[in-house]
């Protein structure tokens, strides 16, 4: 039951759902910013805490492992009690452990902080999917997903630049405060530690704005007029609500489409996680670019990938509208994207200049992200009223690729060289491409038959 009367014909729909999308985009930016900060700080951390490459790979992987293990509980919580409370809890927890990362005193405390950071952030994207399922009609989901992933990639792209700016600002403050009584502790504290504390504050600010304003269903939001509510509900289907029907878990665990999408993200995530782990190290070892000077080269692949997410989502929605064939309109983007990414990864070790390497990395990241919005819309559609739980299931398995890559990557480039590592990345993208033979975005995982077109 809703509070809205039928609108007159002349009534224009409000646009509250776009404010909701803006909150999600800001959140998406912060998720990747906070997880990427450590890549910019890794050299300082390894030097101060005496951490080896292998240990640093485990630190990188600890986040992805925890994130994977707690994705289903985080998604289920959103489906069960609503995304408003769940997202606020998630952002509060991960912001706390972002701050605590700066308090690490050695390998074990650092890996514990990153593991707990992953626990805290787990469920963020499943609950964003939950919000999209409730607030956005189906024809707007791929474009919205593209915008969501654009801001995610830009969060990762600008993390080295923003975090580097924070550390340089802290350095300048420390220099000014060196002779000020009572501030000796500041001069003795490493800049990267204080920059982590500053970064954590951003998430707390988001929570203070989001929780009082947001509602789990548009019918509960007084600023949503009847015309906008009708627009949302008429094309939303039966995707709203928190009731968990019997047998849902069995159908989730036996869905070929969800398993195929999970394999896509395991393999694709393995290759893509290079950009948020060992890319600055590769630039330093092979092309002689220091971590401080690699901020822009590290940002460009993710920056271009973010634009590709948005463009791919808009084109996917347009193709579905034009052809009426949703599977084609979704599949063509991740399939072609993975193929181009694989070719670019195979080629990276064979170029000699820093510029050519960065160009190929931009191509690889851009191509893979060309299918990200179509994948996201497909997951939301397959998940239906259980979009949060379904996304949690896929993210749980998919992040195993990101969890294993940093450690495997460190072993490969240290023992076999960068050429072998990039060949493995290329093969991972090729395998991800093949999984779309088993993905059907027209079918809810809990329904046995639906038109496959």
C-alpha positions as CSV (number, residue, x, y, z in Angstrom):
1,X,0.0,0.0,0.0
2,X,1.4,3.4,-1.0
3,X,0.5,6.9,0.0
4,X,0.3,8.3,-3.6
5,X,-2.8,9.0,-5.6
6,X,-2.8,8.6,-9.3
7,X,-1.1,11.7,-10.8
8,X,-2.9,14.0,-13.3
9,X,-1.8,13.6,-16.9
10,X,0.2,16.8,-16.8
11,X,2.2,15.8,-13.7
12,X,6.0,15.4,-14.3
13,X,7.8,12.7,-12.5
14,X,10.2,13.8,-9.9
15,X,13.8,12.7,-10.2
16,X,14.6,11.5,-6.7
17,X,15.9,8.2,-8.0
18,X,18.8,10.2,-9.6
19,X,19.7,11.5,-6.1
20,X,19.7,7.9,-5.0
21,X,22.0,7.1,-7.9
22,X,24.3,10.0,-6.9
23,X,24.7,8.5,-3.4
24,X,25.5,5.1,-4.9
25,X,28.1,6.7,-7.2
26,X,29.8,8.5,-4.3
27,X,29.8,5.3,-2.4
28,X,31.2,3.4,-5.4
29,X,34.0,6.0,-5.7
30,X,34.9,5.5,-2.0
31,X,35.0,1.7,-2.2
32,X,37.7,1.8,-4.8
33,X,39.5,4.8,-3.4
34,X,39.9,3.2,0.1
35,X,41.0,-0.2,-1.3
36,X,43.5,1.4,-3.7
37,X,45.2,3.7,-1.2
38,X,47.5,1.0,-0.1
39,X,48.9,0.5,-3.6
40,X,50.2,4.1,-3.6
41,X,51.6,3.6,-0.1
42,X,53.0,0.1,-0.6
43,X,56.7,1.2,-1.0
44,X,56.7,3.3,2.2
45,X,54.9,0.5,4.1
46,X,57.3,-2.2,2.9
47,X,60.3,-0.1,3.8
48,X,59.1,1.0,7.2
49,X,57.5,-2.3,8.3
50,X,60.2,-4.6,6.6
51,X,57.6,-6.4,4.5
52,X,58.7,-8.6,1.6
53,X,57.0,-8.8,-1.9
54,X,55.5,-12.2,-0.9
55,X,54.1,-10.8,2.3
56,X,52.8,-7.7,0.5
57,X,51.0,-10.0,-1.9
58,X,49.3,-11.7,1.0
59,X,48.3,-8.3,2.4
60,X,46.7,-7.4,-0.9
61,X,45.0,-10.8,-1.1
62,X,43.7,-10.6,2.5
63,X,41.3,-7.9,1.5
64,X,39.9,-9.8,-1.4
65,X,39.6,-13.1,0.6
66,X,37.7,-11.4,3.4
67,X,35.6,-9.5,0.9
68,X,34.7,-12.8,-0.9
69,X,33.9,-14.7,2.3
70,X,31.5,-12.1,3.6
71,X,29.8,-11.1,0.4
72,X,26.8,-13.5,0.8
73,X,26.1,-12.5,4.4
74,X,26.3,-8.8,3.4
75,X,24.0,-9.3,0.4
76,X,21.6,-11.4,2.4
77,X,21.4,-8.8,5.2
78,X,20.4,-6.2,2.6
79,X,17.7,-8.5,1.2
80,X,16.5,-9.3,4.7
81,X,16.5,-6.0,6.6
82,X,17.0,-3.4,3.8
83,X,20.0,-1.6,2.2
84,X,19.6,1.6,4.3
85,X,20.9,0.1,7.5
86,X,23.2,-2.4,5.9
87,X,25.1,0.1,3.7
88,X,25.5,2.4,6.7
89,X,26.9,-0.5,8.8
90,X,29.2,-1.5,5.9
91,X,30.6,2.0,5.3
92,X,31.1,2.7,9.0
93,X,33.1,-0.6,9.4
94,X,35.3,-0.2,6.4
95,X,36.1,3.4,7.2
96,X,37.2,2.4,10.7
97,X,39.6,-0.2,9.3
98,X,40.8,2.2,6.7
99,X,41.9,4.5,9.5
100,X,43.4,1.6,11.5
101,X,45.5,0.5,8.5
102,X,47.7,3.5,9.4
103,X,48.3,2.1,12.9
104,X,50.0,-1.2,11.6
105,X,53.3,-2.0,13.3
106,X,54.3,-5.0,11.2
107,X,53.1,-7.7,8.8
108,X,50.6,-9.4,11.1
109,X,48.9,-6.3,12.3
110,X,48.8,-5.0,8.7
111,X,47.3,-8.2,7.2
112,X,44.8,-8.2,10.1
113,X,43.7,-4.6,9.3
114,X,43.3,-5.4,5.6
115,X,41.4,-8.6,6.3
116,X,39.0,-6.8,8.6
117,X,38.7,-3.9,6.1
118,X,37.6,-6.6,3.6
119,X,35.1,-7.9,6.1
120,X,33.7,-4.4,6.6
121,X,33.4,-3.6,2.9
122,X,31.9,-7.0,1.9
123,X,28.3,-6.5,0.8
124,X,28.6,-3.0,-0.5
125,X,28.0,-3.8,-4.2
126,X,25.3,-6.5,-3.5
127,X,23.4,-3.8,-1.5
128,X,23.9,-1.3,-4.3
129,X,22.4,-3.8,-6.6
130,X,19.5,-4.2,-4.1
131,X,19.0,-0.4,-4.2
132,X,19.0,-0.4,-8.0
133,X,16.5,-3.3,-8.0
134,X,14.1,-1.3,-5.8
135,X,14.6,2.2,-7.2
136,X,15.4,1.9,-10.9
137,X,13.2,0.5,-13.7
138,X,14.9,-2.2,-15.8
139,X,15.5,0.0,-18.9
140,X,17.7,2.3,-16.9
141,X,19.8,-0.3,-15.1
142,X,22.7,-0.8,-17.5
143,X,23.3,2.9,-18.0
144,X,23.1,3.4,-14.2
145,X,25.4,0.4,-13.7
146,X,27.9,2.0,-16.2
147,X,27.8,5.2,-14.2
148,X,28.3,3.3,-11.0
149,X,31.3,1.5,-12.3
150,X,32.7,4.7,-13.9
151,X,32.9,6.2,-10.4
152,X,34.3,3.0,-9.0
153,X,37.1,2.9,-11.5
154,X,37.7,6.6,-11.0
155,X,37.9,6.1,-7.3
156,X,40.8,3.6,-8.0
157,X,42.2,5.9,-10.7
158,X,42.4,9.0,-8.5
159,X,43.4,7.1,-5.3
160,X,47.2,7.4,-6.0
161,X,46.8,11.1,-6.8
162,X,44.5,11.9,-3.8
163,X,46.5,9.8,-1.4
164,X,49.7,11.2,-2.7
165,X,48.3,14.7,-2.2
166,X,47.3,13.9,1.4
167,X,50.8,12.6,2.2
168,X,52.5,15.7,0.6
169,X,50.1,17.9,2.6
170,X,50.9,16.1,5.8
171,X,54.6,16.4,5.0
172,X,54.2,20.2,4.7
173,X,52.2,20.4,8.0
174,X,54.8,18.3,9.8
175,X,57.6,20.6,8.6
176,X,55.7,23.6,9.9
177,X,54.8,21.9,13.2
178,X,58.3,20.5,13.9
179,X,59.1,23.3,16.4
180,X,55.6,23.7,17.9
181,X,55.3,22.5,21.4
182,X,52.9,19.6,21.8
183,X,53.1,18.5,18.2
184,X,56.2,16.5,18.3
185,X,54.1,13.3,17.8
186,X,53.0,14.6,14.4
187,X,56.6,15.1,13.3
188,X,57.4,11.5,14.4
189,X,54.4,9.9,12.6
190,X,54.8,8.7,9.0
191,X,52.8,10.7,6.5
192,X,51.2,7.5,5.1
193,X,49.7,6.7,8.5
194,X,48.0,10.1,8.8
195,X,46.8,9.9,5.2
196,X,45.0,6.6,6.0
197,X,43.2,8.3,8.9
198,X,42.1,11.2,6.7
199,X,40.8,8.8,4.1
200,X,38.7,7.0,6.6
201,X,36.9,10.2,7.6
202,X,35.4,10.4,4.1
203,X,33.3,7.3,4.6
204,X,31.9,8.6,7.9
205,X,30.8,11.8,6.2
206,X,28.9,9.7,3.6
207,X,27.0,7.8,6.3
208,X,26.0,11.0,8.0
209,X,24.4,12.3,4.8
210,X,22.9,9.0,3.6
211,X,21.2,7.4,6.5
212,X,18.8,10.2,7.5
213,X,17.8,10.8,3.9
214,X,17.5,7.4,2.2
215,X,14.6,5.0,2.3
216,X,14.6,1.4,1.1
217,X,11.6,1.7,-1.1
218,X,10.6,4.8,-3.2
219,X,7.0,4.6,-1.9
220,X,8.4,5.4,1.6
221,X,10.1,8.6,0.3
222,X,7.8,11.7,0.6
223,X,9.7,13.6,-2.1
224,X,8.9,10.9,-4.7
225,X,5.7,12.0,-6.5
226,X,3.1,9.6,-7.8
227,X,4.3,10.0,-11.4
228,X,7.9,8.9,-10.6
229,X,6.6,6.1,-8.4
230,X,4.4,4.8,-11.3
231,X,7.4,5.1,-13.6
232,X,9.6,3.0,-11.3
233,X,7.0,0.4,-10.3
234,X,5.6,-0.2,-13.8
235,X,8.9,-1.4,-15.1
236,X,10.5,-2.8,-12.0
237,X,8.6,-6.1,-12.0
238,X,8.5,-8.1,-8.8
239,X,12.0,-7.2,-7.7
240,X,11.1,-5.4,-4.5
241,X,10.5,-6.6,-1.0
242,X,12.3,-8.5,1.7
243,X,10.5,-11.8,2.0
244,X,12.7,-14.8,1.4
245,X,10.7,-17.6,-0.1
246,X,11.4,-21.3,0.6
247,X,14.0,-23.1,-1.5
248,X,15.7,-19.9,-2.6
249,X,19.2,-21.0,-1.4
250,X,19.0,-24.3,-3.3
251,X,18.1,-22.6,-6.5
252,X,20.8,-20.0,-6.0
253,X,23.5,-22.7,-5.5
254,X,22.4,-24.7,-8.5
255,X,21.9,-21.9,-11.0
256,X,24.1,-22.4,-14.1
257,X,23.9,-18.7,-15.0
258,X,25.1,-17.5,-11.6
259,X,27.9,-20.0,-11.6
260,X,29.0,-19.0,-15.1
261,X,29.0,-15.3,-14.1
262,X,31.0,-16.2,-11.0
263,X,33.6,-17.9,-13.2
264,X,33.7,-14.8,-15.4
265,X,34.6,-12.7,-12.4
266,X,37.1,-15.2,-11.0
267,X,39.1,-15.1,-14.3
268,X,38.4,-11.5,-15.2
269,X,39.1,-10.4,-11.7
270,X,42.4,-12.2,-11.7
271,X,43.6,-10.3,-14.7
272,X,42.1,-7.0,-13.7
273,X,43.5,-7.0,-10.2
274,X,46.9,-6.3,-11.7
275,X,45.8,-2.7,-12.0
276,X,45.2,-2.4,-8.3
277,X,48.2,-4.4,-7.1
278,X,51.4,-4.8,-9.0
279,X,51.1,-2.2,-11.8
280,X,53.3,0.5,-10.0
281,X,55.8,-2.2,-9.2
282,X,55.9,-3.3,-12.9
283,X,56.5,0.3,-14.0
284,X,59.3,0.7,-11.5
285,X,61.1,-2.7,-12.3
286,X,60.7,-2.6,-16.0
287,X,60.5,1.0,-17.0
288,X,62.3,2.7,-14.1
289,X,59.3,4.8,-13.0
290,X,59.3,5.5,-9.2
291,X,56.1,5.1,-7.2
292,X,55.9,8.9,-6.7
293,X,56.2,9.5,-10.5
294,X,53.8,6.7,-11.5
295,X,50.7,8.3,-10.0
296,X,49.4,9.3,-13.4
297,X,50.4,6.2,-15.3
298,X,48.7,4.1,-12.6
299,X,45.6,6.3,-12.8
300,X,45.1,6.3,-16.6
301,X,44.0,2.6,-17.1
302,X,41.4,3.0,-14.4
303,X,40.3,6.4,-15.6
304,X,39.8,5.1,-19.2
305,X,38.1,2.0,-17.8
306,X,35.6,4.1,-16.0
307,X,34.6,6.0,-19.1
308,X,34.3,2.6,-20.9
309,X,31.9,1.4,-18.1
310,X,29.6,4.3,-18.8
311,X,29.7,4.1,-22.6
312,X,29.3,0.3,-22.6
313,X,26.3,0.6,-20.3
314,X,24.6,3.2,-22.5
315,X,25.2,1.2,-25.6
316,X,24.0,-2.0,-24.0
317,X,20.7,-0.4,-23.0
318,X,20.3,1.1,-26.5
319,X,21.0,-2.2,-28.2
320,X,18.4,-4.0,-26.0
321,X,15.8,-1.3,-26.7
322,X,16.5,-1.4,-30.5
323,X,16.6,-5.2,-30.9
324,X,14.5,-6.4,-28.0
325,X,17.1,-9.1,-27.6
326,X,18.5,-8.7,-24.1
327,X,21.0,-11.5,-24.2
328,X,22.6,-10.2,-27.3
329,X,22.5,-6.6,-25.9
330,X,24.4,-7.8,-22.8
331,X,26.7,-10.5,-24.1
332,X,28.4,-8.7,-27.0
333,X,30.1,-6.2,-24.7
334,X,31.9,-8.5,-22.2
335,X,32.8,-11.0,-24.8
336,X,34.5,-8.6,-27.2
337,X,36.0,-6.7,-24.2
338,X,37.7,-9.8,-22.8
339,X,39.1,-10.7,-26.2
340,X,40.7,-7.3,-26.7
341,X,41.9,-7.3,-23.1
342,X,43.6,-10.6,-23.6
343,X,45.4,-9.4,-26.8
344,X,46.6,-6.3,-25.0
345,X,47.9,-8.2,-22.0
346,X,49.8,-10.6,-24.3
347,X,51.4,-7.6,-26.0
348,X,52.5,-5.5,-22.9
349,X,55.8,-7.4,-22.2
350,X,56.9,-6.9,-25.8
351,X,57.0,-3.1,-25.9
352,X,60.1,-1.1,-24.9
353,X,58.8,2.3,-23.8
354,X,56.8,3.4,-20.8
355,X,54.4,5.2,-23.0
356,X,53.6,2.1,-25.1
357,X,53.2,0.0,-22.0
358,X,50.7,2.5,-20.5
359,X,48.8,2.7,-23.7
360,X,48.4,-1.1,-23.8
361,X,47.4,-1.2,-20.2
362,X,44.7,1.4,-20.9
363,X,43.5,-0.7,-23.8
364,X,43.3,-3.8,-21.6
365,X,41.5,-2.0,-18.7
366,X,39.1,-0.1,-21.1
367,X,38.2,-3.3,-23.0
368,X,37.5,-5.3,-19.9
369,X,35.3,-2.6,-18.4
370,X,33.4,-2.2,-21.7
371,X,31.3,-5.1,-20.5
372,X,31.1,-4.3,-16.8
373,X,27.8,-2.4,-17.0
374,X,26.2,-5.1,-19.1
375,X,27.4,-7.7,-16.6
376,X,26.1,-5.7,-13.7
377,X,22.6,-5.2,-15.3
378,X,22.5,-9.0,-16.0
379,X,23.3,-9.8,-12.4
380,X,20.6,-7.5,-11.2
381,X,18.1,-9.0,-13.7
382,X,19.0,-12.6,-12.9
383,X,18.9,-11.8,-9.1
384,X,15.5,-10.2,-9.3
385,X,14.0,-9.8,-5.9
386,X,17.1,-11.4,-4.4
387,X,19.5,-9.2,-6.3
388,X,21.6,-8.5,-3.1
389,X,22.0,-12.2,-2.3
390,X,22.7,-13.1,-5.9
391,X,25.3,-10.4,-6.3
392,X,26.9,-11.5,-3.0
393,X,27.2,-15.0,-4.3
394,X,28.8,-13.9,-7.5
395,X,31.1,-11.4,-5.8
396,X,32.1,-14.1,-3.2
397,X,33.4,-16.4,-5.8
398,X,34.6,-13.7,-8.2
399,X,36.8,-12.1,-5.6
400,X,38.7,-15.3,-5.2
401,X,40.5,-14.3,-8.4
402,X,41.5,-11.0,-6.8
403,X,42.5,-12.8,-3.6
404,X,44.9,-15.2,-5.2
405,X,46.4,-13.0,-7.9
406,X,48.6,-10.7,-5.7
407,X,50.4,-13.7,-4.1
408,X,50.5,-15.7,-7.3
409,X,51.6,-12.6,-9.2
410,X,54.5,-12.0,-6.8
411,X,55.7,-15.6,-7.3
412,X,55.4,-15.4,-11.0
413,X,57.3,-12.2,-11.7
414,X,59.9,-12.9,-9.0
415,X,60.7,-16.5,-10.2
416,X,59.7,-16.5,-13.9
417,X,59.6,-12.9,-15.0
418,X,56.9,-10.4,-16.1
419,X,56.4,-12.1,-19.5
420,X,55.0,-15.2,-17.9
421,X,52.7,-13.2,-15.6
422,X,51.2,-11.2,-18.5
423,X,50.6,-14.4,-20.5
424,X,48.7,-15.8,-17.5
425,X,46.6,-12.6,-17.4
426,X,45.8,-13.0,-21.1
427,X,44.7,-16.6,-20.7
428,X,42.5,-15.6,-17.8
429,X,40.6,-13.0,-19.9
430,X,40.2,-15.5,-22.7
431,X,38.6,-18.0,-20.3
432,X,36.3,-15.4,-18.9
433,X,35.1,-14.6,-22.4
434,X,33.8,-18.2,-22.8
435,X,31.6,-18.2,-19.8
436,X,29.0,-16.1,-21.5
437,X,27.9,-19.2,-23.4
438,X,26.1,-20.2,-20.2
439,X,24.7,-16.8,-19.0
440,X,21.1,-15.9,-19.7
441,X,20.2,-12.5,-18.3
442,X,16.5,-13.0,-19.2
443,X,16.0,-15.6,-16.5
444,X,15.7,-15.1,-12.7
445,X,17.7,-17.7,-11.0
446,X,14.7,-18.8,-9.0
447,X,12.4,-19.2,-12.0
448,X,12.5,-22.4,-14.1
449,X,11.3,-21.0,-17.4
450,X,11.4,-17.6,-19.0
451,X,11.7,-16.3,-22.5
452,X,15.3,-16.5,-23.6
453,X,15.8,-13.6,-25.9
